[in-house]
Amino acid sequence: MKVKEACGVVGISAVPPTRVAPQMYVGLLALQHRGQESSGLCTVSEEGLESRRRKGLVSKFSGTEIDRRKGWAGIGHVRYSTTGAVRLREAQPFLFSAGNTRLALAFNGTIANYRVLRKELRRERYKFLTCTDTETIAQLFAAKLRKTGHDYISSFESLMEELIGGYSLAILNEKGDLFAVRDPFGFKPLCLGRLSQESFSVSSESVAFDTMSGQLVRDVKPGEVVKVNHDSVEGVQIQKEERHAHCMFEYVYFSRPDSVIDGRSVYQVRQRLGRKLAKIHPAKADLIIPVPDSGRGAATGFSIESGLPIREGLMKNRYIGRTFIMPTQGFREFSVKLKLNPVRSVVEGKNIVLVDDSIVRGTTIKHIVRLLRSVGAKSIHLRISCPPIIMPCYMGIDFPTRRELIAADYSVEEICQYIGADSLGYMSVDGLAEAIEIPRNQLCLACLTGDYILRERLKGQSVEALETAFSRRLPSPRQEP
Ligand code: SF4
């Protein structure tokens, strides 16, 4: 069984006897959009590491339970798996041992060669409780710690040499040392914040610091390990790649607009994408309607550039989760029907520019176009702030197989026809890089271009590693969408 994750991590180190659990809980709530299937907190006190995990939302933890938690340092996690099964034992933080030392790990990303690593560890008699790449990282790190006599930096160095993938890690030991680790290409975001004079934090996104009344200090650099204590932060550059590969989709869709990632405001990026879209694909229309919530930033940019008014023509049921992170296609279709309702008084008789962030399968946007037509939209010009997604992601974002990606086999005209829009305009790949303000060769654009940077690193690996990473989702024959 394959398990992949697109998750969020948070960690805090404060001075004893501060109790960090309430702040961590708030930080995790801010990262809830990164995963809704399970959540967990692990704190360290004089009694050692204590971990609690729940299926479902962070709010499943009771206030009393959080208030009572001891511990001056901790890590937390929200998880989204791409497998149908959601099991508590695969929830994180993941507890493990290296000799007599207990540790906890929270992980966001995907390890392309984890099956090969796992097999090797099994040969060395390591036992596994789950099928996740998380446990493989944990066991591998435990092996490194044992070999180096618990020299953490040498162990991370050796770990980074073996892991091939996109990953951001938070690791906590029984002494309360908190380590933040980002892969050498910087696929996944990870940043460092300060919560008070005596408290530092790490998080997948800076928005967690805002909610915890703290401040963003800086990003963890690709290939860096940062050791965080309540009174010090020590960064060690373990690996330095000339080429980085920051995931473009964090800016386009996945991260919260109020986050700052690698020095760029996600909201400003989305607005620049909208302005560019208006220049590349102008439309004669009466108004702009964003697909809530992810289309809003780009719709604002489109409005600024085009001078067209922006109106809320689609109302969202806020109690239904994002379709993208529901576990199966059956759930997704059901949730779309529950999720959005058109506002007749805004839509009827109008020529509309409908702005959304991306098209994956095409089923959601087709439904939205149909909804707008059902209340009298005169024409619908669809504008998408992400270029066509033509390949799967192997670095931790849950895109479906190539067979399910509508842009993999169909032209823009064919997609427009399928969706039922009057026109369709996508952002270009160059326009996307310009809007993010990161050079094209420092971004991961693999799902748009097929240029997988990890393919290079996997050269010389066993055939099995290559298969694990790239061959399970072979291009499919052309099918009707
Ligand atoms: S393939 Fe796409 S979604 Fe995956 S890391 Fe690269 S840019 Fe992000």
Residues whose N, C-alpha, C, O or C-beta is under 5 A from the ligand:
A	BS01	SF4	C247 M248 F249 P392 C393 Y394 M395 I397 C444 L445 A446 C447
